[in-house]
Amino acid sequence: MPAIELTTTERRALRADAHHLDPVVMIGGDGLTAAVLKEADSALKAHGLIKVRVLGDDRAAREAVFTQLCDQLNAAPVQHIGKLLVLWRPVPEKAPKEEPTDRKPGPREVKILKFSKSGTRRPEIKKVQVMGNQRVTAGGLIKRAKKRLASKKPA
């Protein structure tokens, strides 16, 4: 038997969630091979809830494949309807990625105020995307912080 046991309400909720899913793993005439198990395992790691389509008309063989899949992948059987099998396994927690310390700041959004020349109208507010190698001048223009290096190729 699988390691995960589901209550009826949990199984009902998972069946409802799986209703709109398409099968991500297909089991053909060769049956349950190592490649099929590997693909089903990676799909369970990524999604948690998957549908598997078993091609074949023998219901007893499909039942055997269903129990074998659940046992080998430590998944819970959710539903077996016709040639479709629904499996569930909790998605493992992903380790947080470490941020590289040598990265430069990325683009940022800067507000630029332009006052009217007569002073009677409201100032114009403009939002501008400034990249890491750019700066905003006192006049509101965007310039490169460092000059671009000229090519050393002869002209």
Secondary structure per residue as TSV (DSSP state, phi and psi in degrees):
chain	resnum	aa	ss	phi	psi
A	1	M	-	360.0	154.1
A	2	P	-	-70.0	158.0
A	3	A	S	-73.9	-24.6
A	4	I	-	-100.3	125.5
A	5	E	-	-110.9	133.0
A	6	L	-	-109.9	145.4
A	7	T	-	-79.5	170.5
A	8	T	H	-66.0	-38.0
A	9	T	H	-69.5	-38.0
A	10	E	H	-65.0	-42.7
A	11	R	H	-64.1	-39.6
A	12	R	H	-64.4	-42.3
A	13	A	H	-66.0	-39.8
A	14	L	H	-68.3	-36.2
A	15	R	H	-62.9	-39.7
A	16	A	H	-66.8	-39.4
A	17	D	H	-67.0	-32.9
A	18	A	H	-83.3	-8.6
A	19	H	T	-57.7	-43.0
A	20	H	T	-87.9	-3.2
A	21	L	-	-75.3	151.5
A	22	D	-	-99.6	153.2
A	23	P	-	-64.0	133.2
A	24	V	-	-104.0	-16.7
A	25	V	E	-127.8	134.4
A	26	M	E	-117.2	132.3
A	27	I	E	-108.5	116.1
A	28	G	-	-93.5	-151.6
A	29	G	T	-69.1	-24.1
A	30	D	T	-74.8	-13.5
A	31	G	-	84.9	-150.6
A	32	L	S	-87.6	97.2
A	33	T	-	-98.4	174.0
A	34	A	H	-64.7	-36.3
A	35	A	H	-66.1	-38.8
A	36	V	H	-66.2	-42.3
A	37	L	H	-62.5	-41.4
A	38	K	H	-64.8	-42.3
A	39	E	H	-66.7	-41.2
A	40	A	H	-66.1	-37.8
A	41	D	H	-64.9	-43.8
A	42	S	H	-67.5	-34.8
A	43	A	H	-68.0	-38.4
A	44	L	H	-66.7	-37.1
A	45	K	H	-64.4	-37.8
A	46	A	H	-79.9	-41.7
A	47	H	H	-111.4	-34.1
A	48	G	S	89.7	-44.8
A	49	L	E	-122.4	119.9
A	50	I	E	-134.3	158.5
A	51	K	E	-110.1	140.4
A	52	V	E	-123.1	131.5
A	53	R	E	-102.5	127.9
A	54	V	E	-108.4	118.5
A	55	L	-	-88.0	121.9
A	56	G	-	151.5	152.8
A	57	D	S	-98.9	-9.0
A	58	D	-	-83.0	112.9
A	59	R	H	-66.5	-38.1
A	60	A	H	-64.4	-38.4
A	61	A	H	-66.2	-38.3
A	62	R	H	-65.7	-39.3
A	63	E	H	-62.4	-42.1
A	64	A	H	-64.4	-41.3
A	65	V	H	-64.3	-39.6
A	66	F	H	-62.4	-48.4
A	67	T	H	-68.2	-37.2
A	68	Q	H	-66.1	-41.5
A	69	L	H	-60.8	-46.4
A	70	C	H	-64.0	-40.4
A	71	D	H	-68.2	-46.1
A	72	Q	H	-75.2	-26.3
A	73	L	H	-102.8	1.8
A	74	N	T	52.5	48.0
A	75	A	-	-112.8	160.7
A	76	A	E	-97.5	133.6
A	77	P	E	-74.5	128.4
A	78	V	E	-103.9	-50.2
A	79	Q	E	-156.5	146.6
A	80	H	E	-133.0	106.1
A	81	I	E	-125.9	113.1
A	82	G	T	60.4	-121.2
A	83	K	T	-98.7	7.9
A	84	L	E	-104.7	133.9
A	85	L	E	-118.4	138.9
A	86	V	E	-117.0	125.4
A	87	L	E	-120.2	150.0
A	88	W	E	-138.1	139.9
A	89	R	-	-148.6	138.3
A	90	P	-	-60.6	140.4
A	91	V	-	-74.6	128.9
A	92	P	-	-67.7	148.7
A	93	E	-	-68.4	137.3
A	94	K	-	-91.7	139.8
A	95	A	-	-70.9	137.5
A	96	P	-	-66.4	139.7
A	97	K	-	-77.3	142.4
A	98	E	-	-83.3	134.6
A	99	E	-	-78.7	132.2
A	100	P	-	-66.7	138.3
A	101	T	T	-84.6	-16.4
A	102	D	T	-93.2	11.4
A	103	R	-	-80.4	144.7
A	104	K	-	-85.2	161.3
A	105	P	-	-66.6	147.2
A	106	G	-	-88.1	-166.4
A	107	P	-	-66.2	148.3
A	108	R	E	-135.9	158.1
A	109	E	E	-100.8	129.7
A	110	V	E	-124.0	137.8
A	111	K	E	-92.4	131.9
A	112	I	E	-115.1	126.2
A	113	L	E	-99.3	127.1
A	114	K	E	-119.0	117.0
A	115	F	-	-83.8	150.4
A	116	S	-	-72.9	151.3
A	117	K	S	-68.6	-33.6
A	118	S	S	-82.6	-22.2
A	119	G	S	84.3	4.0
A	120	T	-	-92.7	-26.8
A	121	R	S	-94.1	166.1
A	122	R	-	-70.0	152.9
A	123	P	-	-68.4	147.0
A	124	E	E	-89.4	126.5
A	125	I	E	-104.3	127.0
A	126	K	E	-128.4	127.9
A	127	K	E	-94.6	129.3
A	128	V	E	-128.9	141.7
A	129	Q	E	-87.8	121.0
A	130	V	E	-112.0	124.5
A	131	M	-	-79.1	174.9
A	132	G	T	-65.8	-29.2
A	133	N	T	-98.3	17.2
A	134	Q	E	-119.4	160.8
A	135	R	E	-141.1	161.5
A	136	V	E	-104.3	127.1
A	137	T	-	-80.5	172.7
A	138	A	T	-64.0	-29.5
A	139	G	T	-81.1	-4.2
A	140	G	S	93.7	10.8
A	141	L	-	-90.0	155.5
A	142	I	E	-104.7	124.5
A	143	K	E	-129.1	160.3
A	144	R	E	-71.3	140.9
A	145	A	S	-70.7	-38.1
A	146	K	S	-120.5	142.5
A	147	K	-	-64.8	147.4
A	148	R	-	-74.5	136.9
A	149	L	-	-72.6	133.8
A	150	A	-	-76.3	152.4
A	151	S	-	-69.4	145.4
A	152	K	-	-94.5	8.6
A	153	K	S	-74.8	142.2
A	154	P	-	-69.6	142.8
A	155	A	-	-79.7	360.0
